[in-house]
Amino acid sequence: MKPIIHILIVMSVVLTLASSGRAYVEKEIDPFDMALEEIGLSKETLTFDYADMSNYGGDKYVLPLFYTMHSSPFRVEHYCKVFRDDLLDNCESVAWLAAFGSSRIGEGVRRGLIGSPLDSIKPLADRENSLYMAIRDLQEFHGTPVTGHRGARLRREASRVPPEVQSLAAMIVLATMDSQHYHDLAFEGAAREFDLDDMYARAKALATDEDVVDRGMERFIDLVDFKYLYAPSQDIAMAVDFVADSLAGLTPAADFTFECPTALGKIALNGSGGQQYEADDYFLIIDVGGDDTYRGGAANRSAANWVSILIDAGGDDVYEVGSGNEPAFGTGILGYAYLVDIAGADRYVGGNLTQGVGLFGVGVLLDRAGDDTYDGYVAAQGTGIFGIGALSDIAGRDEYHCYQMGQGYGFTKGIGVLVDKAGDDHYKAEDEDIVFPSPQTAEHNASLAQGVGFGKRADFVDGHSWAGGLGFLIDGAGDDVYDAGLFAQGCAYWYAIGLLSDVSGNDVYNGIWYVQGSGAHFGLGILVESEGDDIYNAEMNMAQGAGHDFTLGFLIEEAGDDIYNAPNLSLGGGNANGIGMFWDKTGNDEYNCDARITLGRANRAGRGGLRDHINTIGFFLDTGGNDTYPLAYPDSAEVFRNDHMWTRPGPNADDPLPTEVGVGYDREW
């Protein structure tokens, strides 16, 4: 047997060496390396020089993740896929969404890493008369004890609730009490200088009134302890997850109705169908089943009402509030607001501040099943402004509609996430009814939606600029349509990150300007598409892998026969010391464009000054398929074609700069 063993070992070594050799060869002819070498760069030098950038920017509240990703284009794809996959794998947990958000914005808290915060309260939630005892303890904790006839009536009414529902409601009440000291510490310093009720009103106005973004607000931001703020958000969210999971398999023995005012707001528990909940300061709603109508709930309506939970176990429900700034349905302001809808085809309608918004707090809307519709105006459907906002939809054909600041929008010290796990979905940021005309073109809205990070630029005002936040839109599967105006679909502005990533399906992207992996002024805008025959339509400038003014714009398309209808500054277009990168990995693709700064080209624009010596880079890479290129350029058939590399100087033929660097490479890979 020994000779056979020796032969097998030798064969194994040979195969290993052969495999290593192949890997070595592939690395040596990496198309990125070859294209970069053609223009005198490498993966290490294709980056921004922060010493150069410091002459033009550098702002308060920059998130650590921004520099990590912005500094190295070749980290972008890996980071984005990790974030995307993590969100898709864990988007059924409110607690996980809250923890993910705090980590990404540099205020990481991981409650439950060693032991569960719920372990100490589960025995209390399982006591006899647990609902009565939890409410009694809550009222005593807040200095408003329930005694005498009121106490006897509370005990009697609570006893009519099925024991299993009592225990679940008590779990949330006890988790809230257990967490309150952290919430108090979060605002302890701010409360010494500011009235929290006044700051609550000013925070709400952030959605529509820029005048509140002033020096006073900056002082308030600096006094809030965000780590303390996010610790209880996860404890309470763990209780919400536990209750929602328990309700999913629960059928109470009888109908029941229970209502009780508390120091934190009203508690409403129902087991009969067809309930209607009016607008109120709710602390907790648990509805076991039926087609229900909600005019409010899962929103902090005052500084005192800092926790608001709504869990609906079934039915085709309507969640609807009127227009205006009344928060609803997963909007946390100076606190925490969570809505979990377990089953049914539901309709969500709101004005501003609705459907997963965090403002100095955490707001989550989690819908686990059904074909749902979401309609909001401003700050809706996954918006974080000095906070964490998330909308997570697990299944169904869904429709999303908003006007501005939504569908994955992150402002300063904030992260906004919209994650849709499956289904043919339609995402629309309104661009027909023009109410937010963009400075770039008054014929279209400034959408700030569908994976957008945004900051406050004030270098031309008072100098108090604020770096932007993180906006993520993640779609797991389905044939989807994305419609928007300007600043959308993986876009960033002012030290911010915007990401749109779609995993599978034949998708259509319709946008105008600053869309589809682009951005302006120290941003990082990314669109990552994994598979499907996709169509990209952009009408006016800066799209499909384009960066302007120290911005990195990146579009990565992994597979499928795709069509790109592109404007100027696109398909790997760099402008004014920005970097635009485009990479279509495989498929027979069609490129339609007739503008000058596309398909791997850079434009410095003006002349004179320090910027002439700072690179502006356009990078285009197509590594598979028989592709169709435009014929509008002079000699374009010689420039753009399959299995060919091209470099081009800047578009100003009379005065090209050596720092205007553009390269395109089409290679079978």
Long-range contacts (C-beta under 8 A, 24 or more apart in sequence): 31-621, 31-623, 31-665, 31-667, 31-669, 32-74, 32-621, 34-645, 34-665, 34-667, 35-619, 35-621, 35-645, 35-663, 35-664, 35-665, 36-619, 36-663, 38-645, 38-647, 38-663, 38-665, 39-617, 39-647, 39-661, 39-662, 39-663, 40-661, 41-617, 41-661, 43-74, 46-73, 46-74, 46-579, 46-617, 46-619, 47-71, 47-72, 47-73, 48-550, 48-552, 48-579, 49-614, 52-577, 52-610, 52-614, 53-522, 53-550, 55-610, 56-549, 56-550, 57-459, 57-465, 57-495, 57-521, 57-522, 57-550, 59-455, 59-465, 59-466, 59-467, 59-494, 59-495, 60-218, 60-464, 60-465, 60-466, 60-467, 61-221, 61-412, 61-413, 61-466, 61-467, 62-467, 62-495, 63-104, 63-105, 63-106, 63-413, 63-467, 63-469, 63-470, 63-495, 63-497, 64-106, 65-104, 65-105, 65-106, 65-470, 65-497, 66-467, 66-495, 66-496, 66-497, 66-524, 69-497, 69-524, 70-497, 70-524, 70-552, 73-552, 73-554, 73-579, 73-581, 76-524, 76-526, 76-552, 76-554, 76-556, 77-528, 77-556, 80-499, 80-501, 80-526, 80-528, 81-501, 81-528, 83-472, 83-474, 83-499, 83-501, 84-474, 84-499, 84-501, 84-503, 84-528, 87-417, 87-419, 87-472, 87-474, 88-419, 88-421, 88-474, 88-476, 88-503, 91-366, 91-392, 91-394, 91-419, 91-421, 92-366, 92-368, 92-392, 92-394, 93-237, 93-241, 94-237, 94-240, 94-241, 94-244, 94-338, 94-340, 94-364, 94-366, 95-234, 95-237, 95-238, 95-240, 95-241, 97-237, 97-364, 97-366, 97-388, 97-390, 97-392, 97-417, 98-230, 98-233, 98-234, 98-237, 98-362, 98-364, 98-388, 98-390, 99-234, 100-417, 101-230, 101-358, 101-362, 101-384, 101-388, 101-390, 101-415, 101-417, 102-226, 102-227, 102-230, 102-233, 102-234, 102-388, 104-415, 104-470, 105-384, 105-388, 105-413, 105-414, 105-415, 105-469, 105-470, 107-226, 107-227, 107-229, 107-230, 107-413, 109-227, 109-230, 109-231, 109-234, 110-234, 111-231, 111-234, 111-235, 111-238, 112-234, 112-238, 116-238, 117-175, 117-178, 117-179, 117-234, 117-235, 117-238, 118-171, 118-175, 118-235, 118-238, 118-239, 118-242, 120-178, 121-171, 121-174, 121-175, 121-178, 121-239, 122-171, 124-170, 124-174, 125-167, 125-168, 125-170, 125-171, 125-174, 126-167, 127-170, 129-155, 129-158, 129-159, 129-166, 130-163, 130-166, 130-167, 130-170, 131-158, 131-161, 131-165, 131-166, 131-167, 131-169, 131-170, 131-258, 131-269, 132-158, 132-159, 133-170, 134-169, 134-170, 134-173, 134-174, 135-173, 135-260, 135-262, 135-267, 137-173, 137-174, 137-177, 138-173, 138-176, 138-177, 138-262, 138-263, 138-264, 139-262, 139-263, 141-177, 141-180, 141-263, 142-263, 142-264, 144-263, 154-260, 157-258, 157-260, 158-258, 158-260, 160-256, 160-258, 161-256, 161-258, 161-269, 162-252, 162-253, 162-254, 162-256, 162-271, 164-246, 164-250, 164-252, 165-250, 165-252, 165-256, 165-269, 165-271, 165-286, 165-288, 168-242, 168-243, 168-246, 168-247, 168-286, 169-243, 169-267, 169-269, 169-284, 169-286, 171-239, 171-242, 171-243, 172-236, 172-239, 172-240, 172-243, 172-284, 172-309, 173-267, 173-284, 174-239, 175-235, 175-236, 175-238, 175-239, 176-236, 176-239, 176-264, 176-283, 176-307, 178-235, 179-231, 179-232, 179-235, 179-236, 180-232, 182-228, 182-229, 182-231, 182-232, 182-235, 183-228, 183-229, 183-232, 183-306, 183-335, 185-225, 185-228, 186-224, 186-225, 186-226, 186-228, 186-229, 187-224, 187-225, 187-229, 187-334, 188-225, 189-223, 189-224, 189-225, 190-220, 190-223, 190-224, 192-223, 193-219, 193-220, 193-223, 194-220, 194-223, 196-303, 196-334, 197-302, 197-303, 199-303, 199-334, 199-360, 200-300, 200-302, 200-303, 200-333, 200-334, 203-333, 203-334, 203-359, 203-360, 203-385, 203-386, 204-325, 204-327, 204-333, 204-353, 204-359, 205-325, 206-359, 206-379, 206-385, 206-411, 207-325, 207-352, 207-353, 207-378, 207-379, 207-385, 207-405, 208-325, 208-352, 208-378, 213-456, 213-466, 215-464, 218-464, 218-466, 221-386, 221-412, 221-413, 224-360, 224-386, 226-413, 229-360, 229-361, 229-362, 230-362, 230-388, 232-336, 233-332, 233-336, 233-361, 233-362, 233-388, 236-307, 236-309, 236-336, 236-338, 237-336, 237-338, 237-362, 237-364, 240-309, 240-311, 240-338, 240-340, 243-286, 243-311, 244-311, 244-340, 244-342, 244-366, 244-368, 247-286, 247-288, 247-311, 247-313, 247-342, 248-313, 248-342, 248-343, 248-368, 250-288, 250-313, 252-288, 263-304, 264-304, 264-305, 264-306, 264-307, 265-301, 265-304, 265-305, 265-307, 265-308, 273-315, 279-321, 279-326, 281-305, 281-308, 282-308, 282-309, 282-310, 283-307, 283-308, 283-309, 284-308, 284-309, 284-310, 285-309, 285-310, 285-311, 285-312, 286-311, 286-313, 287-311, 287-312, 287-313, 287-315, 288-313, 288-314, 289-313, 289-314, 289-315, 290-314, 290-315, 291-315, 291-316, 291-317, 291-318, 291-344, 292-317, 292-318, 293-317, 293-318, 293-320, 294-318, 294-319, 294-320, 294-329, 295-320, 295-321, 296-321, 296-326, 296-328, 297-328, 297-329, 297-339, 298-328, 298-329, 298-330, 298-331, 298-337, 298-338, 298-339, 298-363, 298-365, 299-326, 299-327, 299-328, 299-329, 299-330, 299-331, 299-332, 299-333, 299-337, 299-353, 299-354, 299-363, 300-327, 300-331, 300-332, 300-333, 300-334, 300-335, 300-336, 300-337, 300-361, 301-326, 301-327, 303-334, 303-335, 305-335, 306-334, 306-335, 306-336, 306-361, 307-335, 307-336, 307-337, 308-332, 308-335, 308-336, 308-337, 308-338, 309-337, 309-338, 309-339, 310-338, 310-339, 310-340, 311-339, 311-340, 311-342, 312-339, 312-340, 312-341, 312-342, 312-344, 313-342, 313-343, 314-342, 314-343, 314-344, 315-343, 315-344, 316-344, 316-345, 316-346, 316-370, 317-341, 317-344, 317-346, 317-347, 318-346, 318-347, 318-349, 319-346, 319-347, 319-348, 319-349, 319-350, 320-347, 320-348, 320-349, 320-350, 321-349, 321-350, 321-351, 321-354, 322-351, 323-351, 323-352, 323-377, 324-351, 324-352, 325-351, 325-352, 325-353, 326-351, 326-353, 327-353, 327-354, 327-357, 328-353, 328-354, 328-355, 329-354, 329-355, 329-356, 329-365, 330-354, 330-355, 330-356, 330-357, 330-363, 330-364, 330-365, 330-389, 330-391, 331-355, 331-356, 331-357, 331-358, 331-359, 331-363, 331-389, 332-357, 332-358, 332-359, 332-361, 332-362, 332-363, 332-364, 332-387, 332-388, 332-389, 333-357, 333-359, 333-360, 333-361, 333-363, 334-359, 334-360, 334-361, 335-361, 336-361, 336-362, 336-363, 337-361, 337-362, 337-363, 337-364, 338-363, 338-364, 338-366, 339-364, 339-365, 339-366, 340-366, 340-367, 340-368, 341-366, 341-367, 341-368, 341-370, 342-368, 342-369, 343-368, 343-369, 343-370, 344-369, 344-370, 345-370, 345-371, 345-372, 345-396, 346-370, 346-372, 346-373, 347-372, 347-373, 347-375, 348-372, 348-373, 348-374, 348-375, 348-376, 349-375, 349-376, 350-375, 350-376, 350-377, 350-380, 351-376, 351-377, 351-378, 352-376, 352-377, 352-378, 352-379, 352-380, 353-378, 353-379, 353-380, 354-379, 354-380, 354-381, 355-380, 355-381, 355-382, 355-391, 356-380, 356-381, 356-382, 356-383, 356-389, 356-390, 356-391, 356-392, 356-416, 356-417, 356-418, 357-382, 357-383, 357-384, 357-385, 357-387, 357-389, 357-416, 358-383, 358-384, 358-385, 358-386, 358-387, 358-388, 358-389, 358-390, 358-414, 358-415, 358-416, 359-385, 359-386, 359-387, 360-386, 360-387, 361-387, 361-388, 362-387, 362-388, 362-389, 363-387, 363-388, 363-389, 363-390, 364-388, 364-389, 364-390, 364-391, 364-392, 365-390, 365-391, 365-392, 366-392, 366-394, 367-392, 367-393, 367-394, 368-394, 368-395, 369-394, 369-395, 369-396, 370-395, 370-396, 371-396, 371-397, 371-398, 371-423, 372-396, 372-398, 372-399, 373-398, 373-399, 373-401, 374-398, 374-399, 374-400, 374-401, 374-402, 375-401, 375-402, 376-401, 376-402, 376-403, 376-406, 377-402, 377-403, 377-404, 378-402, 378-403, 378-404, 378-405, 378-406, 379-404, 379-405, 379-406, 379-409, 380-405, 380-406, 380-407, 381-406, 381-407, 381-408, 381-418, 382-406, 382-407, 382-408, 382-409, 382-416, 382-417, 382-418, 382-419, 382-471, 382-472, 382-473, 383-409, 383-410, 383-411, 383-414, 383-416, 384-409, 384-410, 384-411, 384-414, 384-415, 384-416, 384-417, 384-469, 384-470, 384-471, 385-410, 385-411, 385-412, 385-414, 385-469, 386-411, 386-412, 386-413, 386-414, 387-413, 387-414, 388-414, 388-415, 389-414, 389-415, 389-416, 389-417, 390-416, 390-417, 390-418, 390-419, 391-417, 391-418, 391-419, 392-417, 392-418, 392-419, 392-420, 392-421, 393-419, 393-420, 393-421, 393-423, 394-421, 394-422, 395-421, 395-422, 395-423, 396-422, 396-423, 397-423, 397-424, 397-425, 397-478, 398-423, 398-425, 398-426, 399-425, 399-426, 399-428, 400-425, 400-426, 400-427, 400-428, 401-428, 401-430, 402-428, 402-429, 402-430, 402-449, 403-429, 403-430, 403-433, 403-435, 403-436, 403-445, 403-447, 404-429, 404-436, 404-445, 404-446, 404-447, 404-448, 404-449, 405-448, 405-449, 405-454, 406-448, 406-449, 407-449, 407-450, 407-451, 407-473, 408-449, 408-450, 408-451, 408-452, 408-471, 408-472, 408-473, 408-474, 408-498, 408-499, 408-500, 409-448, 409-449, 409-452, 409-453, 409-454, 409-471, 410-452, 410-453, 410-454, 410-468, 410-469, 410-470, 410-471, 410-472, 410-496, 410-497, 410-498, 411-454, 411-455, 411-456, 411-468, 411-469, 412-455, 412-456, 412-466, 412-467, 412-468, 412-469, 413-469, 414-469, 414-470, 415-469, 415-470, 415-471, 415-472, 416-469, 416-470, 416-471, 416-472, 417-471, 417-472, 417-473, 417-474, 418-472, 418-473, 418-474, 419-472, 419-473, 419-474, 419-475, 419-476, 420-474, 420-475, 420-476, 420-478, 421-476, 421-477, 422-476, 422-477, 422-478, 423-477, 423-478, 424-478, 424-479, 424-480, 424-505, 425-475, 425-478, 425-480, 425-481, 426-480, 426-481, 426-483, 427-473, 427-480, 427-481, 427-482, 427-483, 427-484, 428-481, 428-483, 428-484, 429-483, 429-484, 429-485, 429-488, 430-485, 431-483, 431-484, 431-485, 431-512, 438-485, 438-486, 438-487, 438-513, 440-486, 440-513, 440-514, 440-540, 440-541, 441-486, 441-512, 441-513, 441-540, 444-485, 444-486, 444-512, 444-513, 445-485, 445-486, 446-485, 446-486, 446-487, 447-484, 447-485, 447-486, 447-487, 447-488, 448-487, 448-488, 449-484, 449-487, 449-488, 450-482, 450-484, 450-488, 450-489, 450-490, 450-500, 451-488, 451-489, 451-490, 451-491, 451-498, 451-499, 451-500, 451-501, 451-526, 451-527, 452-487, 452-488, 452-490, 452-491, 452-492, 452-493, 452-496, 452-498, 453-491, 453-492, 453-493, 453-496, 453-497, 453-498, 453-523, 453-524, 453-525, 454-487, 454-492, 454-493, 454-494, 454-496, 454-498, 455-493, 455-494, 455-495, 455-496, 456-494, 457-493, 457-494, 457-521, 465-494, 467-494, 467-495, 467-496, 468-492, 468-493, 468-494, 468-495, 468-496, 468-497, 468-523, 469-496, 469-497, 470-496, 470-497, 470-498, 470-499, 471-496, 471-497, 471-498, 471-499, 472-499, 472-500, 472-501, 473-499, 473-500, 473-501, 474-499, 474-500, 474-501, 474-502, 475-501, 475-502, 475-503, 475-505, 476-503, 476-504, 477-503, 477-504, 477-505, 478-504, 478-505, 479-505, 479-506, 479-507, 479-532, 480-505, 480-507, 480-508, 481-507, 481-508, 481-510, 482-507, 482-508, 482-509, 482-510, 482-511, 483-510, 483-511, 484-510, 484-511, 484-512, 484-515, 485-511, 485-512, 485-513, 486-511, 486-512, 486-513, 486-514, 486-515, 487-513, 487-514, 487-515, 488-514, 488-515, 489-515, 489-516, 489-517, 489-527, 490-515, 490-516, 490-517, 490-518, 490-525, 490-526, 490-527, 490-528, 490-555, 491-515, 491-517, 491-518, 491-519, 491-523, 491-525, 492-519, 492-523, 492-524, 492-525, 492-551, 493-519, 493-520, 493-521, 493-523, 494-521, 494-522, 494-523, 495-522, 495-523, 496-523, 496-524, 497-523, 497-524, 497-525, 497-526, 498-523, 498-524, 498-525, 498-526, 499-526, 499-527, 499-528, 500-526, 500-527, 500-528, 501-526, 501-527, 501-528, 501-529, 501-530, 502-528, 502-529, 502-530, 502-532, 503-530, 503-531, 504-530, 504-531, 504-532, 505-531, 505-532, 506-532, 506-533, 506-534, 506-560, 507-532, 507-534, 507-535, 508-534, 508-535, 508-537, 509-534, 509-535, 509-536, 509-537, 509-538, 510-537, 511-537, 511-538, 511-539, 511-543, 512-538, 512-539, 512-540, 513-538, 513-539, 513-540, 513-541, 513-542, 513-543, 513-567, 514-541, 514-542, 514-543, 515-542, 515-543, 516-543, 516-544, 516-545, 516-555, 517-543, 517-544, 517-545, 517-546, 517-553, 517-554, 517-555, 517-556, 517-582, 518-542, 518-543, 518-544, 518-545, 518-546, 518-547, 518-548, 518-551, 518-553, 518-570, 518-580, 519-547, 519-548, 519-551, 519-552, 519-553, 520-548, 520-549, 520-551, 520-578, 521-548, 521-549, 521-550, 521-551, 522-549, 522-550, 522-551, 523-547, 523-551, 523-552, 524-551, 524-552, 524-554, 525-551, 525-552, 525-553, 525-554, 526-553, 526-554, 526-555, 526-556, 527-554, 527-555, 527-556, 528-556, 528-558, 529-555, 529-556, 529-557, 529-558, 529-560, 530-558, 530-559, 531-558, 531-559, 531-560, 532-559, 532-560, 533-560, 533-561, 533-562, 533-587, 534-560, 534-562, 534-563, 535-562, 535-563, 535-565, 536-562, 536-563, 536-564, 536-565, 536-566, 537-565, 538-565, 538-566, 538-567, 538-570, 539-567, 540-567, 540-568, 541-567, 541-568, 541-569, 541-570, 542-567, 542-569, 542-570, 542-573, 542-575, 543-567, 543-569, 543-570, 544-570, 544-571, 544-582, 545-570, 545-571, 545-572, 545-573, 545-580, 545-581, 545-582, 545-583, 545-620, 546-570, 546-571, 546-572, 546-573, 546-574, 546-575, 546-578, 546-580, 547-573, 547-574, 547-575, 547-578, 547-579, 547-580, 547-581, 548-575, 548-576, 548-578, 549-575, 549-576, 549-577, 549-578, 550-577, 550-578, 551-578, 551-579, 552-578, 552-579, 552-581, 553-578, 553-579, 553-580, 553-581, 554-581, 554-582, 554-583, 555-581, 555-582, 555-583, 556-583, 556-585, 557-583, 557-584, 557-585, 557-587, 557-589, 558-585, 558-586, 559-585, 559-586, 559-587, 560-586, 560-587, 561-587, 561-588, 561-589, 561-590, 561-625, 562-587, 562-589, 562-590, 563-589, 563-590, 563-592, 564-589, 564-590, 564-591, 564-592, 564-593, 565-592, 565-593, 566-591, 566-592, 566-593, 566-595, 566-598, 567-593, 567-595, 568-595, 568-596, 568-597, 568-598, 569-595, 569-597, 569-598, 569-603, 570-595, 570-597, 570-598, 571-598, 571-599, 571-600, 571-620, 572-598, 572-599, 572-600, 572-601, 572-618, 572-619, 572-620, 572-621, 572-662, 572-664, 573-597, 573-598, 573-601, 573-602, 573-603, 573-618, 574-601, 574-602, 574-603, 574-616, 574-617, 574-618, 574-619, 574-661, 574-662, 575-602, 575-603, 575-605, 575-616, 576-603, 576-604, 576-605, 576-611, 576-616, 577-604, 577-611, 577-614, 577-615, 577-616, 578-616, 578-617, 579-615, 579-616, 579-617, 579-618, 579-619, 580-617, 580-618, 580-619, 581-619, 581-621, 582-619, 582-620, 582-621, 583-621, 583-622, 583-623, 584-621, 584-622, 584-623, 584-624, 584-625, 585-623, 585-624, 585-669, 586-623, 586-624, 586-625, 587-624, 587-625, 588-625, 588-626, 588-627, 588-628, 589-622, 589-625, 589-627, 589-628, 590-627, 590-628, 591-627, 591-628, 591-629, 591-630, 591-640, 592-630, 593-630, 593-632, 594-630, 594-632, 594-633, 596-651, 597-651, 599-629, 599-640, 599-664, 600-646, 600-647, 600-648, 600-662, 600-663, 600-664, 600-665, 601-648, 601-650, 601-651, 601-662, 602-650, 602-660, 602-661, 602-662, 603-650, 603-651, 603-652, 603-660, 604-650, 604-652, 604-657, 604-659, 604-660, 607-655, 607-657, 612-657, 612-659, 613-659, 614-659, 615-659, 615-661, 616-650, 616-659, 616-660, 616-661, 617-661, 617-662, 618-661, 618-662, 618-663, 619-662, 619-663, 619-664, 620-663, 620-664, 620-665, 621-664, 621-665, 621-666, 622-665, 622-666, 622-667, 623-666, 623-667, 623-668, 623-669, 624-668, 624-669, 625-668, 627-666, 640-664, 640-666, 641-666, 642-666, 642-668, 643-667, 643-668
